[in-house]
Amino acid sequence: MTIMTFQEQIKKGIPTELPSIKKYNSDINHAPKRKEILSKVEKELAIRNALRYFEEKHHSVLAKEFSEELKEYGRIYMYRFRPDYKMYARPINEYPGKCEQAKAIMHMIQNNLDYAVAQHPHELITYGGNGAVFMNWAQYLLTMQYLAEMTDDQTLVMYSGHPMGLFPSHKNAPRVVVTNGMMIPNYSKQDDWEKYNALGVTQYGQMTAGSYMYIGPQGIVHGTTITVLNAGRKIAKNGEDLAGKLFLTSGLGGMSGAQPKAGNIAGCITVCAEVNPKITEIRLSQGWIDEKITDLDELVSRVKKAKAKKEVISIAYLGNIVEVWEKFDKENIYVDLGSDQTSLHNPWAGGYYPVDISFEDANEMMANEPDLFKNKVQESLRRQAIAINNHTAKGTYFFDYGNAFLLEASRAGADIMAKNGIDFKYPSYVQDIMGPMCFDFGFGPFRWVCTSANPSDLEKTDVIACEVLEELKKNSPQEIQQQMADNIQWIKGAQENNLVVGSQARILYADAEGRMKIAEAFNNAIKNGEISASIVLGRDHHDVSGTDSPYRETSNIYDGSQFTADMAIQNVIGDSFRGATWVSIHNGGGVGWGEVINGGFGMVLDGSIEAEKRLKSMLFWDVNNGISRRNWARNEGATFAIKRAMKVEPKLKVTLPNLVDDSLLQDLF
Ligand SMILES: NC(=O)c1ccc[n+]([C@@H]2O[C@H](COP(=O)([O-])OP(=O)(O)OC[C@H]3O[C@@H](n4cnc5c(N)ncnc54)[C@H](O)[C@@H]3O)[C@@H](O)[C@H]2O)c1
């Protein structure tokens, strides 16, 4: 048999002859078995749906095989069709095709599935337990084939991982339009995801998983560093830094794993509990944590020592976070900053492990006794809340890390509600930190990827971005000086901190002006040959404008509109006709299915004059849309920022709110 090259395999798509069966590889991190939710008739429908991708001659073999997968894993991943070639973001010129933009998208897709990047690569899950790029391997193969054959006047339409096909469009249209998990609103409960995902008709795209924009842990290290730094500034009594202060949290997974590194960069002592031994080992071997401790008494004495010596250190506790909150309370270990990053957006399927049950037993229980498991999770959340309340009574600053901890704890009946019965006792990190300090001013997670895959290109972009920010800072208003300074410091240390895992990517927080100026400078550098290939621009959906999420991104919107999703929808529509190369809009992500609508974009810069026009038009909208809405919600910083934007761009005219004197409202009802 002749061996096909990488390019030939991509162009072939779904092979006409069945590839040999793949052995289930236990060395790799796999998605937990999903709950059995389909009836007999629905299971038959799931098989019928899966077989649509294959010629009839293979159906009898595959029907049996897929039914086994459904029984064994709760989903049909089509493991047999996982390609043999290495999965990673190759230099752009190694991809087959007729369209540069499509090749850049292939580069991004392969990065999201890279073993070094993805959480459950064989199940096509990039992060967050259920953040899928595709539902199965047939979808991957078909999508790559379409991208390899598409031209500059076609658009690929992606329905939740399924490539519906190529449609005629035009050069300035997006090359790909992605929707993930879009449901009729009444069908957006967690069990709806379980059911319709098992049927193979929808997927949970998280944010940057199903939109091909994940850049490994770096993205989150930056955001988390900004959060911990600013949380530290909030609790500082005399402007002191975080030296000798303790940050207690949980999770060493896809995003949560960034906490210890961010704690180190911010200069505190971090204790992070994690129940999964494999993940803890990975983080230790990657150097993302300094020490691992498995015994609670040992943890207490180690933390005491670190406090006494004001060490900057990150410690993983292999065990349940509830144990640590309770133990530190009993032993009177003062926690300065507290949070939680278990995956409570996905509470019943492996996102949260209840205390007093071993990791293995919990995995069995969630699949075989889901009702009992749910009770145990809720009991554990109530215990965790009691222990946290004890700490905050002593002065700990606790914030919700956008993982639906407070939401699920409240649903479990934990003592977590404020006196008014509407709000939670504790703020989310967006309410207190990200919202008023960053998003309202337009600062958000701007990122770029060098498709040459060459580290020296990335190095050049770091220098360019730093120069642009330093120049802009000279004339920036006082209100954003701190943000500018933090990000200049970040980009200066980026090379040294060795943050790249997977593609040659970088992130920093910038406002509309910063993003546009940096992008323009990159485009010029490509034009004059200083940078060797196209750059993909993008952002995390966790941003100013792209996401409506009342318990996270829009939790600092207080005019009642935090439960609407007009902003995210407007954003993705606006991006798509202003020059995005691909756009995506998702249900779920971060805080859970049905709890958030979020969107993003990718934009390929190729040094052309068209790219320059596109970046200016789209980035200006992509940031100022959200600022205008935040301003309308009466957020002071946003009103400041939108007035500033209107001065720069006379074609921008935004409705400003009139503020009402509180005393007028007092005796009205
Ligand atoms: N980092 C951020 O900036 C950020 C922002 C917004 C939201 N989040 C949210 O944070 C959550 C975590 O994200 P992730 O990508 O790391 O998810 P993940 O599933 O990869 O990691 C969560 C980890 O928590 C561990 N865990 C679960 N229950 C535990 C318990 N009781 N004690 C100790 N460890 C436990 C799991 O084993 C897992 O490794 C998600 O809900 C995500 O949406 C993170």
PDBQT file of the ligand as one rigid body, heavy atoms in Angstrom, charges set to zero:
ROOT
HETATM    1  N1  LIG A 701      -9.240  31.215  33.818  1.00  0.00    +0.000 N 
HETATM    2  C1  LIG A 701     -10.136  32.054  33.432  1.00  0.00    +0.000 C 
HETATM    3  O1  LIG A 701      -9.842  33.212  33.122  1.00  0.00    +0.000 OA
HETATM    4  C2  LIG A 701     -11.530  31.680  33.389  1.00  0.00    +0.000 A 
HETATM    5  C3  LIG A 701     -12.384  32.667  33.000  1.00  0.00    +0.000 A 
HETATM    6  C4  LIG A 701     -13.694  32.399  33.008  1.00  0.00    +0.000 A 
HETATM    7  C5  LIG A 701     -14.149  31.163  33.390  1.00  0.00    +0.000 A 
HETATM    8  N2  LIG A 701     -13.319  30.188  33.731  1.00  0.00    +0.000 N 
HETATM    9  C6  LIG A 701     -13.933  28.936  34.127  1.00  0.00    +0.000 C 
HETATM   10  O2  LIG A 701     -13.130  28.181  34.996  1.00  0.00    +0.000 OA
HETATM   11  C7  LIG A 701     -13.506  26.815  34.905  1.00  0.00    +0.000 C 
HETATM   12  C8  LIG A 701     -12.293  25.955  34.746  1.00  0.00    +0.000 C 
HETATM   13  O3  LIG A 701     -11.829  25.958  33.401  1.00  0.00    +0.000 OA
HETATM   14  P1  LIG A 701     -10.784  24.847  32.896  1.00  0.00    +0.000 P 
HETATM   15  O4  LIG A 701     -10.586  25.058  31.454  1.00  0.00    +0.000 OA
HETATM   16  O5  LIG A 701      -9.606  24.861  33.761  1.00  0.00    +0.000 OA
HETATM   17  O6  LIG A 701     -11.605  23.524  33.123  1.00  0.00    +0.000 OA
HETATM   18  P2  LIG A 701     -11.050  22.072  33.339  1.00  0.00    +0.000 P 
HETATM   19  O7  LIG A 701     -12.239  21.189  33.371  1.00  0.00    +0.000 OA
HETATM   20  O8  LIG A 701      -9.968  21.811  32.383  1.00  0.00    +0.000 OA
HETATM   21  O9  LIG A 701     -10.385  22.126  34.791  1.00  0.00    +0.000 OA
HETATM   22  C9  LIG A 701     -11.087  22.114  35.995  1.00  0.00    +0.000 C 
HETATM   23  C10 LIG A 701     -10.317  21.231  36.943  1.00  0.00    +0.000 C 
HETATM   24  O10 LIG A 701     -10.929  21.243  38.225  1.00  0.00    +0.000 OA
HETATM   25  C11 LIG A 701     -10.718  19.968  38.806  1.00  0.00    +0.000 C 
HETATM   26  N3  LIG A 701     -11.708  19.787  39.870  1.00  0.00    +0.000 N 
HETATM   27  C12 LIG A 701     -13.038  19.597  39.747  1.00  0.00    +0.000 A 
HETATM   28  N4  LIG A 701     -13.616  19.535  40.938  1.00  0.00    +0.000 NA
HETATM   29  C13 LIG A 701     -12.649  19.690  41.849  1.00  0.00    +0.000 A 
HETATM   30  C14 LIG A 701     -12.644  19.757  43.253  1.00  0.00    +0.000 A 
HETATM   31  N5  LIG A 701     -13.771  19.672  43.953  1.00  0.00    +0.000 N 
HETATM   32  N6  LIG A 701     -11.467  19.964  43.880  1.00  0.00    +0.000 NA
HETATM   33  C15 LIG A 701     -10.313  20.081  43.176  1.00  0.00    +0.000 A 
HETATM   34  N7  LIG A 701     -10.256  20.020  41.838  1.00  0.00    +0.000 NA
HETATM   35  C16 LIG A 701     -11.413  19.850  41.181  1.00  0.00    +0.000 A 
HETATM   36  C17 LIG A 701     -10.892  19.014  37.645  1.00  0.00    +0.000 C 
HETATM   37  O11 LIG A 701     -10.280  17.786  37.898  1.00  0.00    +0.000 OA
HETATM   38  C18 LIG A 701     -10.275  19.782  36.501  1.00  0.00    +0.000 C 
HETATM   39  O12 LIG A 701      -8.937  19.420  36.254  1.00  0.00    +0.000 OA
HETATM   40  C19 LIG A 701     -14.485  26.720  33.747  1.00  0.00    +0.000 C 
HETATM   41  O13 LIG A 701     -15.810  26.696  34.223  1.00  0.00    +0.000 OA
HETATM   42  C20 LIG A 701     -14.200  27.968  32.996  1.00  0.00    +0.000 C 
HETATM   43  O14 LIG A 701     -15.278  28.373  32.203  1.00  0.00    +0.000 OA
HETATM   44  C21 LIG A 701     -12.007  30.421  33.730  1.00  0.00    +0.000 A 
ENDROOT
TORSDOF 0
